[in-house]
């Protein structure tokens, strides 16, 4: 059972392409990471892979972009 999980997040503080690069670098180091997409306008992110959601929140918050998993 090797399906890719898609988890959505609300992310604060991201304003430009450099922010996206920094955030992507942070989450790409996590075990199980496949890909990530960030939407600056809506303040959202989608992370794909078998990544622990709390690890994503911690990684993004640590690099200056407070995040929380979007349960809805």
N, C-alpha and C positions, 0 to 999 in steps of 0.2 A: 504494500500500500504506500506508494510514493507520490502522493498527489501534492501539488503546490497549494499552500494555504495563502489566502490574501487577507491581510488585516489592515483596517483603516485607522488612522490616527488624526487627532486635531493637534496642530503644531503652531506655536506662537513665535514671533520674532524673525521669521524668514522674510527677506525683502528683495533678494536678487539672486542671480545665477551663482554667485560665489557662495551664498548661503546653501543653495541646493547642493553644490559640490561638497561643501563641508559636512552637511548632513548625510549625504550619500556615502561619503568616506567613513563616517562614524558607524552607520548601520551595516555597511558592507563587510565589516570585520567580524560581525556576529555569526556564530555557528548556524548553519541552515539557510543563510541569506541567498536569495536568487536575484531579486531586483527590487527597485524602489522608484516610485514616482511621486513628485511633490507638486502641489498646486499652490503657488504663492497667493493668488487672488482669494482663494477660499480657505487658505490656512489648513490644508489637509495633506495627508500622505497616505500612500498605499504601499505596503511592504509585502513582497511575495517570498514564500519559502517557509521552511519549518522553524522560524525564528520565534523565540519566546517574546510575547508582547511586552512584558515588563522590561526585558533587556533592551528593546527598541526605545521605550520611554526613557530609560536610564541613559542610554547612549546619546539620544537627541538632547535631553536636558543637560547632560554634562558638557556638550559643545555649545550650549547657549540658546537652545530652542526648546523651551518647555513643551512637553507633549503629553497626551493621554490617549489611551486606546479608545476608539469610538465604538461603544458597545451597541449602538443603534444602527 
